[in-house]
């Protein structure tokens, strides 16, 4: 299921990163890699704040839909 479907406080392992090559490379530079653990911190106004690799990152719902957990 896409990352955007997780609830606040839920943690899950990243199974796959979808989208175009540029999008995948951008997400990878933020720490979103296959096998990584991601936790939803909060969700507001269509943006999602996640914990990934000991840091917090904000992404929009379109990007979150490309991350399969």
Secondary structure, DSSP 8 states (H G I E B T S, - for coil): -BGGGS-TT-EEE--EE-S-HHHHHHHHHHT--TT-EEEEEEEETTEEEEEETTEEEEEEHHHHHTEE-
